[in-house]
Amino acid sequence: MKRTILNTALLTLALALSGPAVAQKVGKHGGQTAVVAGHHDAELVIQPTKLLLYLSNHGKPLSAKDNAIKVTIQDGSKKSEIRLKVEADHLVGALDAPLNKGAIVLLSGKTDDGHGVSARFTVK
């Protein structure tokens, strides 16, 4: 009985503490956001035919040129990589097909100012 109560209390505490880490706010372009490299923000906008990636540093847009960021997508049992190209102030990658709900999008690489980028997004 005591063990069940303790397990329930620990599970409740773990779920309560994990909420803020899992939650992602909506960015100014309507995409999911994540903090990368401590002070850079990444906003990923997922459209049926493409991904848009906006990077900022303390709220100021980062130049999209010279970014070496790789996108890996795990959609069910299918894994693919997308090459990003510079388009105005953001990076764009073409999708072969719309991503399914629950697909995972991973970012990895470096920004133009040399900071590492690592972020995980889940398609909603």
N, C-alpha and C positions, 0 to 999 in steps of 0.2 A: 504494500500500500504506500509506504513512504517513498519507495523507489519510483512508483508511478507518478506520484505528486512531484517529485524532484525532476523526473524526465519531462513532465508537462511544463513545469516552470522554466526549465532550460530551453525547451523548444519555443515557448512563448517569447522569452527574452531574445533568443537568436533571431526570430522573425521580426521582432520590434526593432532590433538594431540593424537588420539588413535592409529595411525599407528605404532609407535615404541613399544607400549605395546602389540600389537597383533602379531607383526612379531616375528618369531622364526628362528634362524640361523641353519644351518646344522652342526652337530657335527662331530668329527673326525671318528666316526664309521658309519656315514651316516644317523644318526637319528635326530629327533627334539630335541632342547635343551631348558632348562628353568633354571633360577636361583632360588634356593630354600634356605631357611634359611639365606638369605642375601649374603653368600659367597660360598655356595656349588652350583655346577652345576649338573643337571640331564640330561642325554641324553637317550632318549627312541627310540629304534630301533624296528619298527613294521614289522614283517615278517608274511607270511601267516599262519604259525603254532605256532609261539611263539613271545613273547615280550622279549627284552633284555634291561636291565636298567644299565647304567654306571653312577657312582657317582664320583665327584671329588671335591676337596677343593683347591681353588686358582690354578686350573690347574693340581694339583697332584691327582692321583687316590686315592679314599677312599677304604678301605678294604670292601669287599662285605659281610664278615661274621658279624654276630650280628646286622644286619639291620632288623628293624621291619617295613617294608613298605608294605602297602596293595594297591592293584590295583583294582579299580572299573571301569567297562566298561559299558557305555550306548550306545548301538548300535540300533538306532531306538527305538522301544518299549521294547527291550530286555535289561535287566540289569544283569550283572554278576560280580563276584569277582574272582580274580586270585591269587593264592598263588605263591610267588616268592621263588626260590631256588638259593643257591649260586653255581656259576659255574665259576671257576678261579677268575677273577677280576671283575665280574659283577653278576647281578641277572637275572634269567630266569624264565619266566612263560609260560606254555603251553596254546595255544588257541584251542578251539573246532573247530573253523572255521575261515577263514579269516575275518578281520573286514571290514565293509563297509565304503566307503568314507563318512566323516562327523561324524563318531562315535567319542565319547568322552572318553578319557582315563584319569582317575584321580588317582594321587598318594597321599598317606597320610601315615604318620608314623614318625619314628625316624631313624637317621643314627646311626652307631656304636659309634660315638662320642657324642651322645645324642641330636643332633640338630633336630628340627622338619622339616619334609618334607611335602610340599603341592604343587602340580603342576597339571596343566591341559593341555592336548594335544588333538588336533583334527586330526583324520586320514585324510590324503590328498589323 
